[in-house]
Amino acid sequence: MKEMCIDFHCNGTVISPIVNSGEPVEQVDSFKYLGVVLDKKLSFTEHVTAGQKTSQQPVHILRKLRPFNVN
């Protein structure tokens, strides 16, 4: 299990961890839910960065194949 506290305040308040069945729940700054990367400020910058990274990989391969005249 993971926990993420969404906080719009600028003061980085520390929240005590939640305990479930004697084990603390992991606190994360961001996680992927239904294909969308959410962070604690709901800014979607990590989601856009991940999308750019995955879209640039196939384009890079095509650019490397251009000198060989591959269709």
N, C-alpha and C positions, 0 to 999 in steps of 0.2 A: 504494500500500500504506500501511496505517496500523498503528501499534503503540500498545497501551495496557497499561501496567503496573498490575496490581491489587496495591495495597499497603494492608495493614491496620495498619501502624505509623504512629504520629503524627509521626515525624521525616521531613520531606519530603526524602528522599535523592534526589539527582539521578543519573539513569541515563544513561550515554553512549548516543547514538543508534546504531541498527543501520544498517549500510551494505549495500545490495543493488545489485549491478551498478554500483558506484561512486557511487550516489546514496543519501543518507540517507533512512531511512524516517521518515515524519511521525509524531510522538508526539502523541496526543490524550488529552484527559481523559474523553471519552465518545464513544460511537458507537452507531448503530442496527444491530442484528443480528436478523434474523428478526422484525422488527416491535417489538422490545423495545429501549428505550434503556438501555444499560449505562454506568455510570460507574466510575471506578477504585476506589471504595469499595463498589461493589455495593449502593448504598442505594436505587435505583429512584426517587429523588425527581424526577429529570428525566423519567422515563417517566410518572409520575403527573401531573406538570405539563403535559406534552404532551397527555396524554389529556383532561385537564380543558379545555385550550384548544380542542381540536378538538370536544369535546362542547358547549361553550358557544356556538359560532358559530351553529348552527341554531336554538338556543333564543332567541338574541338577535334573529334575523330574525322569529321567531314573535311575540315581544313587540312588535316594531315594527309588525306587521300587526294586532295586537289592536284599536287604535282604529278601524280601517277595517272591522271586522266581517267579516274574511275567514276562511272555514272552512279 
